Amino acid sequence: MKRWVGWAAVVGAALVLAGCGRGVDGRKIAHPPEGEWLTYGRTYDEQRFSPLKQIDKATVGKLGLAWWAEFDTDRGQEATPLVHDGVLYATTAWSKVYAFDAKSGRRLWAYDPKVPGEKGFDACCDVVNRGVAIWRGRVYVGTLDGRLIALDARTGKVAWDVQTTDRERPYTITGAPRVIKGKVLIGNGGAEYGVRGYVSAYDADTGKLAWRFYTTPNATGAPDGAASDEVLKAKAAATWSDGVWKESGGGGTVWDAITYDAVNDLVLIGVGNGNPWNHKLRSGGKGDNLFLSSIVALKPETGAYVWHYQTTPGESWDYTATQHIMLADLKIAGQDRRVVMQAPKNGFFYVLDARTGQLISAEKYVPLDWATHVDLKTGRPVEAPFARYTNGGLSTQMASALGGHNWQPMAFSPRTGLVYIPAQLNRGAYADPDRFKYTPGAWNTGVIRAAQGPHAHPRFKPGAGEATGELIAWDPVTQTRRWSVAFPHQASSGVLATDGGLVFHASQNHLVAYDAATGAPLWRYDEGARAIAPPATYVIDGEQYVAQMVGTGGAGGRDAPRTMGRLLVFKLGGTAKAPAYPAAVVPPPLDLKLATASKGDADKGGEIFANSCAMCHGGAAGYHPDLARSPAILDPEGFRAIVQDGALKDRGMASFARFFSVADTEDLRAFLLWQAAHPPTGPARPAAAHAQ
């Protein structure tokens, strides 16, 4: 009997894999079967709404764990699982891809692109990946080291592998590809380090570059298939003045949002921040700097420019417009309108005409003070006098560089007419530096960053209050909130809405199902760890499932213990139990009697730490070890071997020899020893569970 059961399982797996991805094309993505999730936002409109309603307000209380899987990394998990022909596809940190039987959870195959560990240095916000695309028997993934890879959906074997970026520049890919009219579209990240942003389209069958659209001008031109050279000369070049952008490339990376409007046959891309952030340094404080912080509409066959709308002209605060872009048909002022909706970092919710890009409305979805309102005639935000922090100034403003809403996707329910926004409330400090020198590959924001205690910059003033979060039900027609749920921390998950009258969203270790109309919590499950990834839902053999990747990380998602990544899948009557995570281990304070005293300058070291180390090692907000509790700082030679020689580069700690001198490294150690002797108040951060 056991032999027969085993043979049946093999046959079942073969049947599941036989049709993997074969029937996925543009028609199917635009109108998918109710039980499948075929692209990042489920459909091209990116509404993240499922018509499934087996799990509804009456039955959701019976939801339980159906199966779970654990991965080999404790870094951030941001992927949306895709489901087709009974197979669930997901990615984890380091751009790894997994395929599971969507009913049983049995792993069918796994693919590791073997991204070099030191490439993690170029990732501003963790080594995350937001998912794959499916098209005609293949699965497509972008990798942290800038490749786009096509895999056989049945076996995970590589069909083609192309390098989409210059390996000599600090580009990364964390976003999910989209396939539109037989072309795979992918953007990239790296704006803080100094790159020129663009989105590329590759032939889905061959991997050949079809077109490329650059988002910033470049004096050297773009001879590699760019579709944007002429429009950049005509529309964008005059909006830039002399400044550091000519060295850095200007930024403007397309690191997340790519949406296809099948009605108007337009690709909509969200463009990110400039490099440096500081407009005065980047472009002499002059010009709007197109197409930074903009939504840009392109033709899918050629990449030709159609229209743009800039959310933050002269961007100077990391107020990206790369956040989730969705399409919907709404009745506004008595007229049926096809609209584009976005809640970018700057804190305004935008509704645009999808065909023309004309601004219809814009209102604050979170409290802000950097701008009073958006002028509906000009389409421009009316800035507060203090917001521009140039000429030695400082601004402590709402929102911070993490924004009122970050990458976590929203959801829209055509049933309620509401957009569900995983929002953030945070205050950031921006100060013009006394001196700045662009350093290729380094963190080049052009903004003073903080260090602790007496080693902080004298003009730096910390923001008031703790960062918090909300789930907001937003009416895009009236531009008002219907209901909201508040959380004591800012990073929460993306959102799923269903025709069962439910909204699924995770915060504080719990996945919660809310009544989509009222916000009343109807079901709660302790996932054991924080989740920032959005849930998805699907049907297998008449049963509806809800799936979510679990594991925190990424920008703003680093205030909780790192735990091994998991995929949790739920169904009605599910009885599976995932084991509890091991208790977090807090490294003990260092015995500073064992330290070799440093002759370095702790003030200089504090500035180095703030500008180059804090993003990854910043105490309670870092991905990596809290250096004030790391034995490595006790010994100058061992510390130098790590920082200067790259002794731990395979684990993601690249050499900083191109940025720091030996004297700088000792200054940094002096600051860290001071920090170890003067720990901040509050609980110490638990150690990472796994090196990768």
SULQUIRA-V490216 format. One record per pair of residues at least 4 apart in sequence whose C-alpha atoms are under 7 Angstrom apart, sorted by sequence separation. I is the first residue (numbers start at 1). J is the second residue. D is the distance in whole Angstrom. If there is no record, write none. Layout:
i	j	d
I	J	D
I	J	D
This chain:
i	j	d
1	5	6
2	6	6
3	7	6
4	8	6
5	9	6
6	10	6
7	11	6
8	12	6
9	13	6
10	14	6
11	15	6
12	16	6
13	17	6
14	18	6
24	28	6
25	29	6
26	30	6
27	31	6
28	32	5
32	36	6
38	42	6
39	43	6
42	46	6
55	59	6
56	60	5
83	87	6
84	88	7
91	95	6
92	96	5
101	105	5
123	127	6
134	138	6
135	139	7
142	146	7
143	147	5
152	156	5
179	183	5
180	184	6
190	194	7
191	195	6
203	207	5
222	226	6
228	232	6
229	233	6
230	234	6
231	235	6
232	236	5
233	237	5
244	248	6
245	249	5
246	250	7
261	265	5
262	266	7
273	277	7
278	282	6
279	283	6
280	284	4
281	285	7
299	303	5
315	319	7
331	335	5
332	336	6
343	347	7
344	348	7
353	357	5
375	379	5
383	387	7
389	393	4
399	403	5
402	406	6
413	417	6
451	455	6
452	456	5
456	460	7
475	479	5
498	502	5
506	510	5
507	511	7
515	519	5
539	543	5
540	544	7
553	557	5
554	558	7
570	574	6
601	605	6
602	606	6
603	607	7
604	608	6
605	609	6
606	610	6
607	611	6
608	612	6
609	613	5
610	614	5
613	617	6
614	618	4
618	622	5
626	630	6
635	639	6
636	640	6
637	641	6
638	642	7
639	643	6
640	644	5
641	645	5
642	646	5
648	652	7
649	653	4
656	660	6
657	661	6
660	664	5
661	665	6
662	666	6
663	667	6
664	668	6
665	669	6
666	670	6
667	671	6
668	672	6
669	673	6
670	674	6
671	675	6
672	676	6
673	677	6
674	678	6
675	679	6
24	29	7
37	42	5
41	46	4
55	60	5
83	88	4
91	96	5
92	97	7
100	105	5
101	106	5
134	139	5
142	147	6
143	148	6
151	156	5
152	157	5
179	184	4
190	195	6
202	207	5
203	208	5
232	237	6
245	250	4
261	266	5
276	281	7
279	284	7
280	285	4
298	303	5
299	304	5
331	336	4
332	337	7
343	348	6
352	357	5
353	358	5
374	379	6
375	380	5
389	394	5
399	404	6
413	418	6
439	444	7
451	456	4
474	479	7
475	480	5
497	502	6
498	503	7
506	511	4
514	519	5
515	520	5
539	544	4
552	557	6
553	558	5
609	614	6
617	622	4
625	630	7
640	645	7
641	646	6
642	647	5
648	653	5
649	654	4
660	665	6
41	47	6
42	48	6
82	88	6
83	89	6
91	97	4
100	106	5
101	107	6
133	139	6
134	140	6
142	148	5
151	157	5
152	158	6
165	171	6
178	184	6
179	185	6
202	208	5
203	209	6
260	266	6
261	267	6
276	282	5
279	285	5
298	304	5
299	305	7
330	336	6
331	337	6
343	349	5
352	358	5
353	359	7
374	380	5
375	381	6
389	395	6
412	418	6
413	419	7
438	444	6
450	456	6
451	457	7
474	480	6
475	481	6
497	503	4
505	511	6
506	512	6
514	520	5
515	521	6
538	544	6
539	545	6
552	558	6
616	622	5
617	623	6
632	638	6
633	639	6
641	647	6
642	648	6
648	654	7
649	655	7
41	48	5
81	88	6
82	89	5
90	97	6
91	98	6
100	107	4
101	108	7
120	127	6
132	139	6
133	140	5
141	148	6
142	149	6
151	158	5
152	159	6
177	184	6
178	185	5
202	209	4
203	210	6
222	229	7
260	267	5
275	282	6
298	305	5
299	306	7
329	336	7
330	337	5
342	349	6
343	350	6
352	359	5
353	360	7
374	381	4
375	382	7
412	419	4
450	457	7
474	481	4
475	482	7
496	503	6
497	504	6
504	511	7
505	512	6
514	521	4
515	522	7
538	545	5
615	622	6
616	623	5
617	624	5
619	626	5
632	639	5
646	653	7
81	89	6
82	90	7
90	98	5
99	107	6
100	108	5
132	140	5
133	141	7
141	149	5
150	158	6
151	159	5
177	185	6
178	186	7
201	209	6
202	210	5
259	267	6
260	268	6
297	305	6
298	306	5
329	337	6
330	338	6
342	350	5
351	359	6
352	360	5
373	381	6
374	382	6
387	395	6
411	419	6
412	420	6
473	481	6
474	482	6
495	503	7
496	504	5
504	512	6
505	513	7
513	521	6
514	522	6
537	545	5
538	546	7
616	624	6
617	625	6
618	626	7
646	654	5
29	38	6
81	90	5
89	98	6
90	99	7
99	108	5
132	141	5
140	149	6
141	150	7
150	159	5
177	186	5
201	210	5
258	267	7
259	268	5
297	306	5
329	338	4
341	350	6
342	351	7
351	360	6
373	382	6
386	395	6
410	419	7
411	420	5
472	481	7
473	482	5
495	504	6
496	505	7
504	513	5
512	521	7
513	522	6
537	546	4
617	626	6
646	655	4
29	39	7
80	90	7
89	99	5
99	109	5
131	141	7
140	150	5
150	160	5
201	211	5
258	268	6
259	269	7
297	307	5
311	321	7
328	338	6
329	339	6
341	351	5
351	361	5
371	381	6
372	382	6
410	420	5
436	446	6
450	460	6
473	483	5
495	505	5
503	513	6
504	514	6
513	523	5
536	546	6
537	547	6
552	562	7
617	627	7
645	655	6
79	90	6
88	99	6
89	100	7
98	109	6
99	110	6
139	150	6
140	151	6
149	160	6
150	161	6
187	198	6
200	211	6
201	212	6
258	269	5
296	307	6
297	308	6
328	339	6
340	351	6
341	352	7
350	361	6
351	362	6
371	382	5
372	383	6
410	421	5
472	483	6
473	484	6
494	505	6
502	513	6
503	514	5
512	523	6
513	524	7
535	546	7
536	547	5
644	655	5
31	43	7
79	91	6
87	99	6
88	100	5
98	110	4
138	150	6
139	151	5
149	161	4
187	199	4
200	212	4
214	226	7
257	269	6
258	270	7
296	308	4
327	339	6
328	340	7
339	351	6
340	352	5
350	362	5
362	374	6
371	383	4
372	384	7
410	422	6
472	484	4
493	505	6
502	514	6
503	515	6
512	524	4
535	547	5
536	548	7
551	563	6
643	655	5
644	656	5
30	43	5
79	92	7
87	100	6
88	101	6
97	110	6
98	111	6
138	151	5
139	152	6
148	161	6
149	162	6
186	199	6
187	200	6
199	212	6
200	213	6
212	225	6
213	226	5
257	270	5
295	308	6
296	309	7
327	340	5
339	352	5
340	353	6
349	362	5
370	383	6
371	384	5
433	446	7
471	484	5
472	485	7
493	506	5
502	515	5
503	516	5
511	524	6
512	525	7
535	548	4
551	564	7
642	655	7
643	656	6
644	657	5
29	43	5
30	44	5
87	101	5
88	102	5
97	111	5
138	152	5
139	153	5
147	161	7
148	162	5
173	187	7
185	199	7
186	200	6
198	212	7
199	213	5
211	225	5
212	226	4
213	227	5
214	228	6
294	308	7
295	309	5
326	340	6
327	341	6
339	353	5
340	354	5
348	362	6
349	363	5
370	384	5
408	422	7
433	447	6
470	484	6
471	485	5
492	506	6
493	507	7
501	515	6
502	516	5
510	524	6
511	525	5
534	548	6
551	565	5
29	44	6
77	92	6
86	101	6
87	102	5
96	111	6
97	112	7
137	152	6
138	153	5
147	162	6
148	163	6
173	188	5
185	200	6
186	201	7
198	213	5
199	214	7
211	226	6
212	227	5
213	228	5
217	232	6
254	269	7
294	309	5
295	310	6
325	340	7
326	341	5
338	353	6
339	354	5
348	363	5
349	364	6
361	376	7
432	447	6
433	448	5
470	485	5
471	486	7
492	507	5
501	516	5
510	525	5
511	526	7
533	548	7
550	565	6
551	566	7
77	93	6
86	102	5
96	112	5
137	153	5
147	163	4
148	164	7
172	188	6
173	189	6
185	201	4
198	214	4
211	227	6
254	270	6
294	310	4
325	341	6
326	342	7
338	354	6
348	364	4
349	365	6
431	447	6
432	448	6
470	486	4
510	526	5
511	527	7
533	549	6
550	566	5
34	51	6
76	93	6
96	113	6
127	144	7
146	163	6
147	164	5
171	188	6
172	189	5
184	201	5
185	202	7
197	214	6
198	215	6
254	271	5
293	310	6
294	311	6
325	342	5
347	364	6
348	365	6
370	387	5
405	422	7
430	447	6
431	448	5
469	486	6
470	487	6
509	526	6
510	527	6
533	550	7
549	566	6
550	567	6
34	52	6
75	93	6
95	113	7
146	164	6
171	189	6
172	190	6
183	201	6
184	202	5
197	215	6
253	271	6
254	272	6
274	292	6
293	311	6
324	342	6
347	365	6
405	423	5
430	448	7
469	487	5
509	527	6
531	549	7
549	567	4
146	165	5
171	190	5
183	202	5
184	203	6
197	216	7
217	236	7
252	271	5
253	272	5
273	292	6
293	312	6
347	366	6
404	423	6
405	424	6
468	487	6
469	488	6
509	528	6
531	550	4
532	551	7
548	567	6
549	568	6
73	93	7
170	190	6
183	203	5
184	204	6
196	216	7
217	237	6
252	272	5
271	291	7
272	292	6
273	293	6
323	343	7
359	379	6
404	424	5
468	488	5
469	489	6
509	529	5
530	550	6
531	551	5
532	552	6
548	568	6
94	115	6
182	203	6
183	204	5
252	273	5
271	292	6
272	293	5
323	344	5
347	368	7
403	424	7
404	425	6
468	489	4
469	490	4
509	530	4
529	550	7
530	551	6
531	552	6
547	568	6
548	569	7
182	204	5
251	273	6
252	274	5
271	293	5
293	315	7
467	489	6
468	490	4
469	491	7
508	530	6
509	531	7
529	551	6
530	552	5
547	569	4
170	193	6
251	274	4
271	294	5
321	344	5
467	490	6
507	530	7
546	569	6
547	570	6
561	584	7
171	195	7
250	274	5
251	275	5
270	294	6
271	295	6
289	313	7
320	344	6
321	345	7
507	531	7
545	569	6
546	570	5
146	171	6
170	195	7
250	275	5
270	295	5
288	313	5
289	314	6
320	345	6
506	531	6
545	570	5
546	571	7
640	665	7
119	145	6
146	172	5
169	195	7
269	295	6
270	296	7
288	314	4
293	319	7
295	321	7
319	345	5
399	425	7
400	426	6
545	571	5
145	172	5
146	173	5
248	275	7
268	295	7
269	296	5
287	314	6
293	320	5
294	321	6
319	346	5
370	397	6
399	426	5
400	427	5
401	428	7
544	571	6
144	172	5
145	173	7
268	296	6
269	297	7
293	321	5
369	397	6
370	398	6
398	426	6
399	427	5
400	428	4
115	144	7
144	173	5
268	297	5
369	398	5
398	427	5
399	428	6
115	145	6
143	173	6
144	174	6
245	275	6
267	297	6
268	298	6
368	398	5
397	427	5
398	428	6
142	173	6
143	174	7
218	249	7
266	297	6
267	298	5
368	399	6
396	427	7
397	428	5
142	174	7
266	298	6
267	299	6
396	428	6
397	429	6
429	461	7
94	127	6
266	299	5
267	300	6
396	429	4
429	462	6
93	127	6
94	128	6
95	129	6
142	176	7
216	250	6
265	299	7
266	300	6
395	429	6
396	430	6
429	463	6
529	563	7
93	128	5
141	176	7
142	177	7
279	314	6
395	430	5
428	463	6
483	518	7
484	519	7
92	128	7
93	129	6
141	177	7
216	252	7
279	315	6
394	430	6
395	431	6
427	463	5
483	519	6
633	669	6
67	104	7
68	105	7
92	129	6
140	177	7
215	252	6
244	281	6
245	282	5
279	316	5
394	431	4
427	464	7
67	105	6
91	129	6
243	281	6
244	282	5
245	283	7
278	316	5
366	404	6
393	431	6
394	432	7
493	531	6
494	532	6
496	534	7
596	634	6
91	130	7
243	282	5
244	283	7
252	291	7
277	316	5
393	432	6
492	531	7
493	532	4
494	533	5
495	534	5
496	535	6
590	629	6
595	634	4
596	635	6
40	80	6
91	131	5
243	283	4
252	292	5
277	317	6
392	432	5
492	532	5
493	533	5
494	534	4
495	535	6
496	536	6
589	629	6
594	634	7
595	635	6
651	691	6
90	131	6
91	132	7
242	283	5
243	284	5
274	315	7
277	318	6
389	430	6
391	432	7
426	467	5
491	532	7
493	534	6
588	629	7
590	631	7
651	692	6
90	132	7
241	283	5
242	284	6
273	315	7
389	431	6
390	432	5
425	467	6
426	468	7
587	629	6
39	82	6
133	176	7
240	283	6
241	284	6
389	432	6
425	468	5
38	82	6
130	174	6
131	175	7
132	176	5
133	177	6
135	179	7
424	468	6
425	469	6
628	672	5
37	82	5
38	83	6
111	156	6
129	174	4
130	175	5
131	176	5
132	177	6
133	178	6
162	207	7
241	286	6
273	318	5
424	469	4
627	672	7
628	673	7
37	83	5
38	84	6
109	155	6
110	156	7
128	174	6
129	175	6
130	176	5
133	179	7
240	286	7
241	287	7
273	319	6
423	469	6
424	470	6
36	83	5
37	84	7
109	156	6
160	207	6
240	287	5
273	320	5
423	470	5
628	675	6
629	676	7
36	84	6
95	143	5
122	170	5
239	287	4
272	320	4
309	357	6
422	470	6
423	471	6
628	676	5
95	144	6
122	171	7
123	172	6
239	288	5
240	289	5
271	320	7
272	321	6
307	356	7
308	357	6
422	471	5
423	472	7
76	126	7
78	128	6
79	129	6
80	130	6
81	131	7
94	144	7
122	172	7
239	289	5
271	321	5
272	322	5
307	357	6
421	471	6
422	472	7
77	128	6
78	129	6
79	130	4
80	131	6
239	290	6
270	321	5
271	322	5
420	471	7
421	472	5
76	128	6
78	130	5
79	131	5
270	322	4
420	472	6
421	473	7
528	580	7
195	248	6
196	249	4
236	289	7
270	323	7
346	399	7
420	473	5
528	581	7
194	248	4
195	249	5
196	250	6
197	251	5
236	290	5
419	473	6
420	474	6
194	249	6
195	250	7
196	251	5
197	252	5
198	253	6
199	254	6
236	291	7
418	473	6
419	474	5
195	251	5
196	252	7
197	253	4
198	254	6
347	403	7
418	474	5
419	475	6
194	251	6
196	253	7
197	254	6
345	402	7
346	403	6
347	404	5
418	475	5
419	476	7
345	403	4
346	404	6
417	475	7
418	476	7
345	404	5
366	425	7
605	664	7
609	668	7
191	251	4
345	405	5
608	668	7
191	252	6
344	405	6
345	406	6
559	620	6
191	253	6
343	405	6
559	621	5
605	667	4
606	668	7
625	687	6
21	84	6
558	621	5
604	667	6
605	668	4
625	688	7
20	84	7
189	253	5
558	622	6
620	684	7
624	688	7
20	85	6
188	253	6
189	254	7
257	322	5
425	490	7
491	556	6
558	623	6
602	667	6
605	670	7
606	671	6
620	685	5
19	85	6
124	190	7
188	254	6
189	255	5
256	322	6
257	323	6
259	325	6
424	490	5
491	557	5
600	666	5
601	667	5
602	668	7
605	671	5
619	685	7
123	190	7
187	254	5
188	255	5
255	322	7
256	323	7
257	324	5
259	326	7
396	463	6
600	667	4
122	190	7
187	255	5
254	322	6
257	325	6
598	666	7
602	670	5
603	671	7
16	85	6
601	670	6
602	671	4
16	86	6
422	492	7
553	623	7
600	670	5
16	87	7
422	493	7
422	494	6
598	670	5
216	290	7
216	291	6
227	302	7
420	495	7
215	291	5
227	303	5
228	304	7
227	304	6
175	255	6
174	255	7
175	256	5
194	275	6
173	255	7
191	273	7
319	401	6
191	274	7
192	275	6
318	401	5
323	406	6
324	407	7
191	275	6
192	276	7
317	401	6
319	403	7
323	407	5
410	494	6
411	495	6
413	497	6
324	409	6
408	493	6
409	494	5
410	495	5
411	496	6
412	497	7
324	410	7
408	494	4
409	495	6
411	497	6
213	303	6
211	302	6
212	303	7
264	355	6
211	303	6
39	133	6
38	134	7
586	684	7
586	685	6
587	686	7
586	686	4
587	687	6
416	517	6
585	686	5
586	687	6
584	686	6
585	687	6
584	687	7
24	134	7
25	135	6
280	390	7
24	135	5
25	136	6
24	136	5
21	134	6
23	136	6
21	135	6
22	136	4
21	136	5
22	137	4
21	137	4
363	479	6
20	137	6
21	138	6
180	300	7
408	533	7
409	534	7
561	686	6
564	689	7
408	534	7
562	688	5
563	689	6
562	689	6
21	153	6
20	153	6
20	154	6
18	154	7
17	154	5
332	477	6
455	602	7
455	603	5
456	606	7
455	606	5
26	180	7
402	556	7
26	181	6
451	606	5
451	607	6
451	610	5
450	610	6
449	610	6
449	611	6
281	446	7
278	445	7
276	444	6
277	445	5
278	446	5
443	611	7
275	444	7
276	445	4
277	446	6
278	447	6
443	612	6
275	445	6
276	446	5
46	259	7
45	259	7
44	259	6
45	260	7
44	260	5
45	261	7
44	261	7
194	440	6
193	440	7
194	441	6
193	441	5
193	442	5
193	443	5
192	443	6
193	444	6
192	444	5
192	445	6
170	441	6
47	326	6
46	326	5
47	327	7
45	326	6
46	327	7
45	327	5
49	411	6
48	411	5
49	412	6
47	411	5
48	412	7
49	413	6
47	412	5
128	554	7
126	553	7
126	554	5
125	554	5
125	555	5
103	540	6
57	500	6
56	500	4
57	501	6
53	498	7
55	500	6
56	501	6
57	502	7
52	498	6
53	499	5
54	500	7
56	502	7
49	496	6
50	497	6
51	498	6
52	499	6
53	500	4
48	496	6
49	497	5
50	498	5
51	499	5
52	500	7
48	497	6
49	498	5
50	499	6
80	533	7
78	532	6
79	533	6
80	534	6
86	540	7
78	533	4
80	535	7
81	536	6
83	538	7
77	533	6
80	536	7
57	515	7
61	522	7
61	523	6
60	523	6
79	549	7
78	549	7
77	549	6
77	550	6
77	551	5
76	551	5
77	552	6
76	552	5
77	553	7
74	551	7
75	552	7
76	553	4
75	553	6
76	554	6
75	562	7
74	562	6
77	565	6
55	544	7
74	563	5
54	544	6
74	564	4
73	564	5
74	565	5
72	564	7
73	565	6
71	564	6
70	564	7
71	565	5
70	565	6
71	566	6
70	566	4
69	566	6
70	567	6
69	567	5
68	567	5
69	568	7
68	568	5
37	538	6
67	568	6
68	569	6
36	538	5
67	569	5
35	538	5
36	539	7
66	569	6
67	570	7
35	539	4
65	569	6
66	570	5
65	570	4
66	571	6
64	570	5
65	571	6
63	570	6
64	571	6
63	571	5
64	572	6
66	574	5
63	572	4
64	573	6
65	574	5
66	575	6
67	576	6
62	572	5
63	573	6
64	574	4
65	575	6
66	576	5
68	578	7
62	573	6
63	574	6
64	575	6
65	576	5
65	577	7
118	649	5
121	652	6
117	649	6
118	650	6
120	652	5
121	653	7
117	650	5
118	651	7
119	652	7
121	654	6
116	650	7
117	651	5
118	652	4
117	652	4
118	653	6
118	654	5
74	689	6
74	690	6
73	690	6
75	692	7
74	692	7
73	692	6
